[in-house]
Amino acid sequence: MHELVTYKRAQYPAFVDEIQREGREITSIFEYQSEDGAEALLSSSSVVVDVTQFIELKIGEQPFVPMFELLLLRMPSDVLFIADEEVAEKGKYLLRNTFSSFKNCEAGMEDNQDGDVMEKKTLVSLEDAEYEGVVNTLDNDLIGQGRFKDAFKEHSKSFRLFYALGEQRVFSLLLLGPSGVGKTEVAKILCNAIAPDEPLPKINLGNYSSKDSLNSLIGSPRGYVGSEEGELGRKLDSSKAGVLLIDEFEKAEPSVWNFFLDLLETGTYTDSQSREHELGGYVIVFTTNCPRARLETTFPAELLSRFSLMAHFFPLSHAEKEKFVERYVSSFSDKYQGLDERPFPSLPDDVTERALKEINVDAFDNIRILKNATRFWLASLVESL
């Protein structure tokens, strides 16, 4: 019988690099299910076969498992078998007649002795003073939406408590309302306040309405051509920020909704490569343009019940839109005056007052469009000086 080498999820990239440096490639057992494929495998040498999915099927007592088990037993002695450590541990007893021994992979351990992913900065990892700073930043930087900001303060405080008690894994927000009223801005503000300078992981579900959209999100299964981790895993691994933005949630296909149904409950998910992703402590911001009146006919009731906080965002008032213009012009002025060398004249001292007088804020309900109009006004002003 063969030896099985197991790897932790965080070790996988280093393990792949090590194998490729040896001139070998990792394949899946399912690539050899045809007669020609099996014959090619049995006659090859120095093959690396990932049997994670085989073990999962064996645990699930699938009827066609014996066929692959027979193939495994017939393989040459120099074939290297590998599997995800957590999956292999679950099926260890069932594998007693398939593999003679189990060995832990050592790749990447010198850089990360625990095999953990990068340390995330989350709402629950902050000290009390830091947490209060995040709440105050959201209150100050998000224009309007007073009811939401009050609710966020109370619910986030509750989340920190029940996370510590092991009763709540993630803090999920479902933000409803028309475009351009500040829904996505919430995620940006929280990300910058919790983990400054870290990119915000963002998934736009407007791109996930096809039947195979779940594969794009978490990766296609091993053995498929072009199989990979999936967009969600890549985005999460690219940032230390414990904030995730899921945009246009109403456009997702039902299988994607079902995926998030489980994720919001457990705070974890396993991608198609059998790697587990931990989102404990995360703030996950879901946005939707779905009208409140159609909310219950658009989303399954069991999914809506999973959200920690649902809030409706309203169009900004006249005063709030003026506040936005005032802030944007002030920020522009600071950056403009800070340029070391510029062929531009100085701005007038009353630039903010002129902007508020000349820009008709009531013509815009979408803050993004108002921002573009303010930019155009500023560019025209500079050109006229």
C-alpha positions as CSV (number, residue, x, y, z in Angstrom):
1,M,0.0,0.0,0.0
2,H,1.0,3.6,-0.5
3,E,1.7,6.5,1.9
4,L,-0.6,9.5,2.0
5,V,1.0,12.9,2.5
6,T,-1.4,15.5,3.9
7,Y,-1.2,19.3,3.7
8,K,-2.8,22.2,5.5
9,R,-4.6,24.8,3.4
10,A,-2.1,27.5,4.1
11,Q,0.7,25.1,3.0
12,Y,-0.8,24.3,-0.4
13,P,0.9,27.1,-2.5
14,A,4.4,26.2,-1.1
15,F,3.6,22.5,-1.5
16,V,2.7,23.1,-5.2
17,D,5.9,25.1,-5.8
18,E,8.0,22.3,-4.2
19,I,6.4,19.7,-6.4
20,Q,6.7,21.8,-9.6
21,R,10.4,22.4,-8.8
22,E,10.8,18.7,-8.9
23,G,9.4,18.7,-12.4
24,R,6.0,17.1,-11.4
25,E,2.5,18.3,-11.7
26,I,-0.5,17.6,-9.4
27,T,-3.4,15.8,-10.9
28,S,-6.8,14.5,-9.6
29,I,-7.7,10.9,-9.4
30,F,-10.8,11.7,-11.5
31,E,-8.6,12.6,-14.5
32,Y,-8.0,8.8,-14.9
33,Q,-11.5,7.5,-14.8
34,S,-11.5,6.6,-18.5
35,E,-9.8,3.4,-19.6
36,D,-7.1,5.3,-21.6
37,G,-6.5,7.6,-18.6
38,A,-6.1,4.7,-16.2
39,E,-3.7,2.9,-18.6
40,A,-1.6,6.1,-18.9
41,L,-1.5,6.5,-15.1
42,L,-0.5,2.9,-14.4
43,S,2.4,3.2,-16.9
44,S,3.7,6.6,-15.7
45,S,6.2,7.5,-13.0
46,S,6.7,10.3,-10.6
47,V,3.0,11.2,-10.6
48,V,1.4,13.3,-7.9
49,V,-2.3,12.5,-7.4
50,D,-4.6,14.5,-5.1
51,V,-7.2,12.2,-3.6
52,T,-9.1,14.7,-1.5
53,Q,-12.3,14.4,-3.5
54,F,-12.0,10.7,-3.5
55,I,-11.9,10.7,0.3
56,E,-14.9,12.9,0.4
57,L,-16.8,10.5,-1.8
58,K,-15.7,7.6,0.3
59,I,-16.9,9.3,3.4
60,G,-20.2,9.9,1.6
61,E,-20.4,6.2,0.7
62,Q,-20.8,6.9,-3.1
63,P,-21.4,3.7,-5.1
64,F,-18.6,4.2,-7.6
65,V,-15.9,4.6,-5.0
66,P,-14.6,1.0,-5.3
67,M,-13.7,1.6,-8.9
68,F,-11.3,4.4,-7.9
69,E,-10.1,2.4,-4.9
70,L,-9.0,-0.5,-7.1
71,L,-7.2,2.0,-9.4
72,L,-5.3,3.4,-6.4
73,L,-4.2,0.0,-5.3
74,R,-2.8,-0.8,-8.8
75,M,-0.7,2.3,-9.1
76,P,3.1,2.2,-9.2
77,S,5.0,2.5,-5.9
78,D,6.6,5.8,-6.9
79,V,3.2,7.6,-7.2
80,L,2.9,10.3,-4.6
81,F,-0.6,10.6,-3.1
82,I,-1.6,13.8,-1.3
83,A,-4.8,15.1,0.3
84,D,-6.2,18.0,2.4
85,E,-5.3,17.3,6.1
86,E,-8.8,18.0,7.5
87,V,-10.5,15.8,4.9
88,A,-8.0,13.0,5.3
89,E,-8.4,13.1,9.1
90,K,-12.2,12.7,8.8
91,G,-11.8,9.6,6.5
92,K,-8.7,8.1,8.2
93,Y,-10.5,5.0,9.5
94,L,-12.1,4.3,6.1
95,L,-8.7,4.6,4.4
96,R,-7.0,2.0,6.6
97,N,-6.9,-0.6,3.8
98,T,-6.0,1.9,1.1
99,F,-3.0,3.7,2.6
100,S,-0.4,2.1,4.8
101,S,0.6,5.4,6.6
102,F,-0.1,9.1,6.8
103,K,2.6,11.8,6.8
104,N,2.2,15.5,7.3
105,C,3.6,17.8,4.6
106,E,6.5,20.1,5.7
107,A,6.4,22.6,2.8
108,G,6.0,26.2,4.0
109,M,6.3,25.3,7.7
110,E,9.5,27.2,8.2
111,D,7.6,30.4,7.3
112,N,4.4,29.5,9.2
113,Q,4.8,27.0,11.9
114,D,1.1,26.7,12.6
115,G,0.1,26.5,8.9
116,D,-2.3,29.5,9.5
117,V,-3.3,32.1,7.0
118,M,-2.4,35.7,7.4
119,E,-3.6,37.3,10.6
120,K,-6.8,39.3,9.9
121,K,-7.8,42.5,11.5
122,T,-11.5,42.3,12.4
123,L,-14.1,44.1,14.4
124,V,-13.7,41.6,17.2
125,S,-9.9,41.8,17.3
126,L,-9.9,45.5,18.1
127,E,-9.4,46.9,21.6
128,D,-12.4,48.8,23.0
129,A,-10.9,52.2,22.2
130,E,-10.2,51.1,18.6
131,Y,-13.7,49.7,18.2
132,E,-15.2,53.0,19.4
133,G,-13.0,54.8,16.9
134,V,-14.4,52.6,14.1
135,V,-18.0,53.5,15.1
136,N,-17.2,57.2,15.3
137,T,-15.5,57.1,11.9
138,L,-18.6,55.5,10.3
139,D,-20.8,58.1,12.1
140,N,-18.7,61.0,10.8
141,D,-17.7,59.8,7.3
142,L,-21.1,58.3,6.2
143,I,-23.3,61.2,5.2
144,G,-27.0,60.7,6.2
145,Q,-28.5,57.4,7.1
146,G,-28.8,58.3,10.8
147,R,-31.1,55.3,11.7
148,F,-28.6,52.9,10.2
149,K,-25.6,54.4,12.1
150,D,-27.5,54.1,15.4
151,A,-28.5,50.5,14.6
152,F,-24.9,49.6,13.6
153,K,-23.5,50.9,16.9
154,E,-25.9,48.7,18.9
155,H,-25.7,45.6,16.8
156,S,-21.9,45.7,16.4
157,K,-21.5,46.0,20.1
158,S,-23.8,42.9,20.5
159,F,-21.8,41.1,17.9
160,R,-18.5,41.6,19.8
161,L,-20.1,40.1,22.9
162,F,-21.7,37.1,21.2
163,Y,-18.7,36.3,19.1
164,A,-16.7,36.1,22.4
165,L,-19.3,33.7,23.7
166,G,-19.0,31.6,20.6
167,E,-22.6,32.2,19.5
168,Q,-22.2,34.5,16.5
169,R,-19.5,34.0,13.8
170,V,-20.0,36.9,11.4
171,F,-21.7,40.3,11.5
172,S,-23.7,40.4,8.3
173,L,-25.4,43.6,7.0
174,L,-28.1,43.6,4.3
175,L,-28.4,47.2,3.0
176,L,-31.3,48.1,0.8
177,G,-32.0,51.2,-1.3
178,P,-31.4,52.9,-4.6
179,S,-28.0,53.4,-6.2
180,G,-25.8,56.2,-4.9
181,V,-27.0,56.6,-1.4
182,G,-24.0,55.2,0.5
183,K,-24.5,51.4,0.7
184,T,-21.1,50.4,-0.7
185,E,-19.5,53.4,1.1
186,V,-20.3,51.6,4.4
187,A,-17.9,48.7,3.5
188,K,-15.2,51.1,2.3
189,I,-15.4,53.2,5.5
190,L,-15.3,50.1,7.7
191,C,-12.4,48.5,5.8
192,N,-10.3,51.7,6.1
193,A,-11.1,52.2,9.7
194,I,-10.5,48.6,10.8
195,A,-7.5,47.9,8.6
196,P,-6.0,51.1,7.1
197,D,-4.3,50.7,3.7
198,E,-5.7,47.2,3.1
199,P,-7.7,46.6,0.0
200,L,-11.4,45.9,0.4
201,P,-12.4,42.4,-0.8
202,K,-15.4,42.9,-3.1
203,I,-17.6,40.5,-5.1
204,N,-20.1,41.9,-7.6
205,L,-22.9,39.3,-7.9
206,G,-24.1,41.0,-11.0
207,N,-21.5,38.7,-12.7
208,Y,-22.9,35.6,-10.9
209,S,-26.3,35.0,-12.5
210,S,-25.4,32.0,-14.7
211,K,-25.9,28.4,-13.7
212,D,-22.2,27.7,-13.2
213,S,-21.7,30.9,-11.2
214,L,-20.9,29.1,-7.9
215,N,-17.9,27.5,-9.7
216,S,-16.7,31.0,-10.5
217,L,-17.2,32.1,-6.9
218,I,-15.5,29.2,-5.1
219,G,-13.7,27.5,-8.0
220,S,-14.4,24.5,-10.2
221,P,-13.8,21.0,-8.8
222,R,-10.5,19.4,-9.1
223,G,-10.0,17.4,-12.3
224,Y,-11.8,20.0,-14.4
225,V,-9.9,21.9,-17.0
226,G,-8.9,25.3,-15.6
227,S,-9.9,24.4,-12.1
228,E,-8.8,27.1,-9.6
229,E,-9.6,28.5,-6.2
230,G,-12.3,31.0,-7.2
231,E,-12.7,34.7,-7.0
232,L,-13.9,34.8,-3.4
233,G,-10.9,32.9,-2.0
234,R,-8.5,35.1,-4.1
235,K,-10.1,38.3,-2.8
236,L,-10.0,37.2,0.8
237,D,-6.4,36.1,0.6
238,S,-5.4,39.4,-0.9
239,S,-6.3,41.5,2.2
240,K,-5.8,41.5,6.0
241,A,-9.1,43.4,6.4
242,G,-11.9,41.5,8.0
243,V,-14.5,43.2,5.9
244,L,-16.1,41.7,2.7
245,L,-18.5,43.6,0.3
246,I,-21.0,41.6,-1.7
247,D,-22.6,43.9,-4.2
248,E,-25.9,43.5,-6.1
249,F,-27.0,40.5,-4.0
250,E,-30.4,40.3,-5.7
251,K,-28.8,39.3,-9.0
252,A,-27.2,36.1,-7.8
253,E,-28.3,32.7,-8.9
254,P,-30.1,30.5,-6.2
255,S,-27.1,28.3,-5.7
256,V,-25.0,31.3,-4.7
257,W,-27.7,32.3,-2.2
258,N,-27.6,28.8,-0.7
259,F,-23.8,29.1,-0.4
260,F,-24.1,32.3,1.6
261,L,-26.9,30.7,3.7
262,D,-24.4,28.3,5.1
263,L,-21.5,30.8,5.3
264,L,-23.5,33.2,7.4
265,E,-24.4,30.4,9.8
266,T,-20.9,28.9,10.2
267,G,-18.5,31.7,9.3
268,T,-16.5,29.2,7.1
269,Y,-16.6,27.7,3.7
270,T,-14.7,25.0,1.8
271,D,-13.7,25.9,-1.7
272,S,-13.6,23.5,-4.7
273,Q,-9.9,22.7,-3.9
274,S,-11.0,21.4,-0.4
275,R,-9.4,24.4,1.3
276,E,-11.3,25.8,4.3
277,H,-11.6,29.6,4.5
278,E,-12.3,31.1,8.0
279,L,-14.3,34.3,8.1
280,G,-14.9,34.4,11.9
281,G,-15.2,38.0,13.1
282,Y,-15.8,39.4,9.6
283,V,-18.2,42.2,8.8
284,I,-19.9,41.1,5.5
285,V,-21.8,43.9,3.8
286,F,-24.4,42.8,1.3
287,T,-26.0,45.5,-0.9
288,T,-29.2,45.3,-3.0
289,N,-31.3,47.7,-5.0
290,C,-34.3,45.4,-4.3
291,P,-37.3,47.6,-3.1
292,R,-38.3,46.9,0.5
293,A,-41.8,45.8,-0.7
294,R,-40.3,43.0,-2.8
295,L,-37.7,41.8,-0.3
296,E,-39.6,38.8,0.9
297,T,-40.6,37.7,-2.7
298,T,-37.0,38.1,-4.0
299,F,-35.0,36.3,-1.3
300,P,-35.8,33.1,0.6
301,A,-37.1,33.6,4.1
302,E,-34.4,31.4,5.6
303,L,-31.7,33.5,4.0
304,L,-33.2,36.8,5.2
305,S,-33.3,35.4,8.8
306,R,-29.5,34.9,8.7
307,F,-28.6,38.6,8.5
308,S,-27.5,40.3,11.7
309,L,-28.9,43.7,10.6
310,M,-31.1,44.8,7.7
311,A,-31.3,48.5,6.9
312,H,-33.0,50.6,4.3
313,F,-30.9,53.5,2.9
314,F,-32.8,56.7,1.8
315,P,-31.9,59.4,-0.7
316,L,-30.0,62.2,0.9
317,S,-31.7,65.4,1.9
318,H,-30.8,68.8,0.5
319,A,-28.7,69.6,3.5
320,E,-26.9,66.3,3.3
321,K,-26.1,66.7,-0.4
322,E,-24.7,70.1,0.4
323,K,-22.6,68.6,3.1
324,F,-21.2,66.1,0.6
325,V,-20.3,68.9,-1.9
326,E,-18.7,70.9,0.9
327,R,-16.6,67.9,2.1
328,Y,-15.5,67.0,-1.5
329,V,-14.5,70.5,-2.4
330,S,-12.6,70.9,0.9
331,S,-10.7,67.6,0.2
332,F,-10.0,68.7,-3.4
333,S,-8.7,72.0,-2.2
334,D,-6.3,70.4,0.3
335,K,-4.9,68.1,-2.3
336,Y,-4.7,70.8,-4.9
337,Q,-2.8,73.2,-2.6
338,G,-0.5,70.4,-1.6
339,L,0.9,69.9,-5.1
340,D,4.6,70.8,-5.0
341,E,4.9,71.8,-8.7
342,R,1.8,72.7,-10.7
343,P,1.0,74.9,-13.7
344,F,-2.3,75.7,-12.0
345,P,-3.3,79.0,-10.4
346,S,-4.4,79.2,-6.8
347,L,-8.0,78.5,-5.9
348,P,-10.2,81.4,-4.7
349,D,-10.7,81.6,-0.9
350,D,-14.5,81.3,-1.4
351,V,-14.3,78.1,-3.6
352,T,-16.6,76.1,-1.3
353,E,-19.2,78.9,-1.1
354,R,-19.2,79.3,-4.9
355,A,-19.6,75.5,-5.3
356,L,-22.6,75.4,-3.0
357,K,-24.2,78.4,-4.9
358,E,-23.6,77.2,-8.4
359,I,-24.1,73.4,-8.2
360,N,-27.8,72.5,-8.1
361,V,-27.6,69.6,-5.6
362,D,-31.4,68.9,-5.9
363,A,-30.9,67.8,-9.4
364,F,-29.0,64.7,-8.2
365,D,-30.3,61.8,-6.0
366,N,-27.3,59.6,-6.8
367,I,-24.2,60.7,-4.9
368,R,-21.9,59.2,-7.5
369,I,-23.4,61.5,-10.2
370,L,-23.3,64.4,-7.8
371,K,-19.6,63.7,-7.2
372,N,-19.0,63.7,-11.0
373,A,-20.9,67.0,-11.4
374,T,-18.8,68.5,-8.6
375,R,-15.6,67.3,-10.3
376,F,-16.7,68.9,-13.6
377,W,-17.5,72.1,-11.8
378,L,-14.0,72.2,-10.1
379,A,-12.2,71.4,-13.4
380,S,-14.1,74.2,-15.1
381,L,-13.3,76.6,-12.3
382,V,-9.5,75.8,-12.5
383,E,-9.6,76.2,-16.3
384,S,-11.2,79.6,-15.9
385,L,-8.7,81.0,-13.5
